[in-house]
Amino acid sequence: MVTEKQLADLFEEAKKNKEGLALLKQTALVCQKYELAANLRMLEIELFPETKGDSKLK
C-alpha cells in the first residue's frame, strides 16, 4: 500500500526534477485528474520557467 508520506516524498522529488514533474502531471492527465494536472502545470511554470532559447527549441 502506498502511504501519504511516500506520495509526499514523490511530490517533493518531482519538484526538483523537471522531467519528473512533467511525468507526474502526465499521470494526473491519464487518471483524468484535470485540476491536479493544471496545478502541477502551474507549479512547473513557476519552478522551471522557460528562457527565450528554450521556447525556440519547441
C-alpha positions in Angstrom: 0.0 0.0 0.0 1.3 3.5 -0.8 1.4 5.8 2.2 0.8 9.5 2.3 4.5 10.0 3.2 5.6 8.1 0.1 3.3 10.3 -2.1 4.6 13.5 -0.3 8.2 12.3 -0.9 7.4 11.6 -4.6 6.0 15.1 -5.0 9.0 16.8 -3.2 11.4 14.9 -5.5 9.3 15.8 -8.6 9.6 19.5 -7.6 13.4 19.2 -8.0 13.3 17.5 -11.4 11.6 19.0 -14.5 11.1 15.7 -16.2 9.8 14.0 -13.1 7.3 16.8 -12.6 6.2 16.6 -16.2 5.6 12.8 -15.8 3.6 13.3 -12.6 1.5 15.9 -14.5 1.0 13.4 -17.4 0.0 10.7 -14.9 -2.7 13.1 -13.5 -4.0 13.6 -17.0 -4.1 9.8 -17.7 -6.1 9.4 -14.5 -8.4 12.2 -15.6 -7.5 14.4 -12.6 -7.5 17.6 -14.6 -7.5 20.1 -11.7 -4.4 18.4 -10.3 -2.7 18.4 -13.7 -3.5 22.1 -14.1 -2.0 22.8 -10.6 1.1 20.7 -11.5 1.4 22.7 -14.7 1.3 26.0 -12.8 4.0 24.6 -10.4 6.1 23.5 -13.4 6.0 27.0 -14.9 6.9 28.5 -11.5 9.8 26.2 -10.8 11.2 25.8 -14.3 10.5 28.9 -16.3 11.4 28.8 -20.0 14.2 31.0 -21.3 14.0 32.6 -24.7 16.3 29.9 -26.1 14.1 27.1 -24.7 11.0 28.3 -26.4 12.7 28.4 -29.8 13.7 24.7 -29.4 10.0 23.6 -29.3 
